[in-house]
């Protein structure tokens, strides 16, 4: 039986002159209008925007928790299948003769920085501390809050959110995009990853809608990351003595502090984006990795080393053995106080994270595909889903472990528990070092935070422009880079000012839902394409015999 050849040409109409020359007008203008509308709505009608967003958020968390849990579990299984499926694992993201553009160090640095870097600085300390206080095991009475019998549970749940599940979603997005762009020659844009399912129809309105959904999800997902980063950046600047005017009475970022931080971060990000992937982004990513290694070395040597080692290995074993149950468990409200608490915890943590990673996936996936041409599927899965997760485990163990140990032995006396999440890492280093050394460490953390924020934001701007330009990876018109840099900054600033981090989180959860459907289709399309390629290869061998 003959098998229809794969689609290798997907024309996407772009303007041939004028301001939008080289860009898909349908995708670009629609995306700009949607993002601009969100900003204007949030600024002009903050109370209405907050109420509507909160209503949508509650509806999604109540009705789609099961969807998000099972979808993310499916991505983990899919990555394992691709890594161990012989006919898939050996395939290159490109022609068989293609070689990687970047060294493994630069590749891993850019991948880690774009995918998780800034979140690590906030949550490597904050999340283990939070789960040490409460988590499903504590809620169900299996462990005690803030006691030694709960510390491995704190890591089990932290690793769940930042480990293999998160990176598997990025890997699926990156594989789908890289396979069809570099092996089939289709445009490097989201719609191409669905070619086996929809074929040439993706050249028209259906493809435009898919790319628009991806752009909006990217902006909201990155805005979420930048929102956390801005809060922490402001706390850091206040710690190193820039001024108390950066903080409000509650100790969080003031309106003026938010505006200043957004201007600094997005200004630097836009300049870096103008220089392209091979220059600004690459060098900033390498700097990120060097500074991260130094900071991690500090925690390894001067932190709670033995406690961190126990957390790393004990927490990893607890996590791996519990992973099959955790990734498939959906808590249901049964009318009891315990049931309601479990549902609330899962909605506020696991479902929120799964929505965040899905919203982040078009950006991280396309960026991973862009820097991974010439690598095999197995190498990509190991590099994108396994190695960064292990790096997160190390960070969480030694940074968060030091914080938990300081609280357990009484040295912190609640000083880490009591400060906002973004300030916990600074509070911890204050307890560990003399005033002068603590100030120097705060400066290093602020610089590292700044480079991570800039790397993620400028990568997002370039990715959005790649999608809008129908997958063109070449130089983009400067005005469009400037627009998306400003738009991203306005989304972060506007939502932070009118509703704080909660407003950004709500908008992101809503924006992620439609793209989660696209990602499931991407996964199906990738398996279908690899399977049918295997059938074609078998048919060619039989014909030659």
QUIURGI-V820550 format. One line per field, one symbol per residue. ss: DSSP state (H for helix, E for strand, L for the rest). A space follows every 50 residues. Layout:
ss->???
This chain:
ss->LLLLLLLLLLLLLLELLLLLELLLHHHHHHHHHHHHHHHHHHHHLHHHHH HHHHHHHHHHHHHLHHHHHHHHHHHHHHHHHHHHLHHHHLLELLLLLLLL LLLHHHHHHHHHHHHLHHHHHHHHHHHHHHHHHLLHHHHLLLLLLLLHHH HHHHHHHHHHHHLHHHHHHHHHHHHHHHHHHHHLLLLLLHHHHHHHHHHH HHHLHHHHHHHHHHHHHHHHHHHHHHHHHHHHHHHHHHHLLLLHHHELLL LLELHHHHHHHHHHHHHHHHHHHHHLHHHHHHHHHHHHHHHHHHHHHHHH HHLLHHHHHHHHHHHHHHHHHHHHHHHHLLLLLLLLHHHHHHHHHHHHHH HHHHHHHHHHHHHHHHHHHHHLLLLEHHHHHHHHHHHHHHHHHHHHHHHH HHHHHHHHLLLLLLHHHHLLHHHHHHHHHHHHLLHHHHHHHHHHHHHHHH HHHHHHHHHHHHHHHHHHLLLLLLLLLHHHHHHHHHHHHHHHHHHHHHHH HHHHHHHHHHHHHHHHHHHHHHHHHHHHHHHHHHHHHHHHHHHHL
